[in-house]
Amino acid sequence: DYKALVCVFLHGGNDSFNTVLGTSESDWRAYTATRNQLPAPLALSNVLPLQRSDASQPSLALHPMLSALVPLYNTQKRLAIVANVGPLIGPLSKASYA
């Protein structure tokens, strides 16, 4: 029952908008609209859908090069998507957050 949180720090850039993709009609329109230059947008038929446990959650997919991660999320339930994570600019209290 060992659990670990694995954090990957990249010395460079990750195109997160091309890694985890929203696949609803409005999300896909926004994605393709921003990809009018290089890198070109992915085709919706090429991305790897993630199975959401709750229909109220946004529909997501992974970049085709991340196929090894799909079973970890869909089947084994050993992967989670944690968005908007990064260093704070300054101290944050629970009260100021609320």
Secondary structure, DSSP 8 states (H G I E B T S, - for coil): ----------SS---GGGTEEE-SHHHHHHHHHHTSSSS----GGGSEE---SSTTS--EEE-GGGGGGHHHHHTS-------S----SS---HHHH-
